[in-house]
Amino acid sequence: MSKVKYYYDKESLSYRKIERKKRTTFKYASLFILAAAFFAFIFVFIASQYVESPKERALKRELQNTQLQFELLNKKMEHAEAVLANVADRDNNIYRVYFEANPIPEEQRRAGFGGINRYKNLEGFDNSKLIIESNKRLDILQKQIVVQSKSLDEIAELAEEKEKLLSAIPAIQPVNNKDLTRMASGYGMRTDPFTKARKMHKGMDFTAPRGTPIYASGDGVVVRADSGSSGYGKHIRIDHGFGYLSLYAHLYKYNVRKNQKVKRGDLIGFVGSTGRSEAPHLHYEIHKDGNKINPINFYYGSLTAEEFNKLLEHASLENQSLD
Ligand SMILES: [Zn+2]
């Protein structure tokens, strides 16, 4: 029930009812509603600055959890990086050195990705930095793993080659020389048995009775078994590959033919005194890339350090060669 208001009319000297127009009532009502809405809006706005809605709280928690998970992931990446760095270190300093491959430079192992910005679609968010950094880190890690994997492939190949090289390279004495008494003359300046002049003896002489077995000192192919080279008499040449060739001279008899494949330790012929030879003996040479080198360094396959020293002593005696 609305209040009825009166006013005093001086002319009629009586109280009269104040008639309120409908329009005025509507105007006041509208104003009130507007003002109420305005203050309500201000209130909600201010409140929302200080009070979180349940939805906001849930989102915030989720964001915090995501950030935490990213941090944990980064920790794991750090660990993976450390393990990989250790593998790379061993790779460079042990495996690659052992198989005579050049170490892979650090820049190549840790190279990122140049050129176009791969992370453009990750930009423009509050967490962009975190996400981009993590992505970069993982990309580099992935690339490092690829580099490492390729390096190991290369090493596996080299290891296989090395195995072949190790069985091919001359590595035993060509005659049975258990007590090491067969060494007659080594590599170096020696007196020529015929002219008595000093000259370079580019091989090793093993003294042995005619018919003593001669063995291939490494795997290879017989490239010559003839007496066509002056001075050597009946002789055998074995090509071992990798630039190595062994030569056995002054033979009495052959046990192999040209083009025959031989293994280390195979019986290839017998000691004799054919060609330019003073007495039955085996003249043994090792060629590397066409040069005659000292065979003394190629007996590691069958000698102990002590035996090697004894052999070295015998071989370095400045005596007369048997040629
Ligand atoms: Zn000789």
Residues whose N, C-alpha, C, O or C-beta is under 5 A from the ligand:
A	BS01	ZN	G203 M204 D205 H283 S321 L322 D323
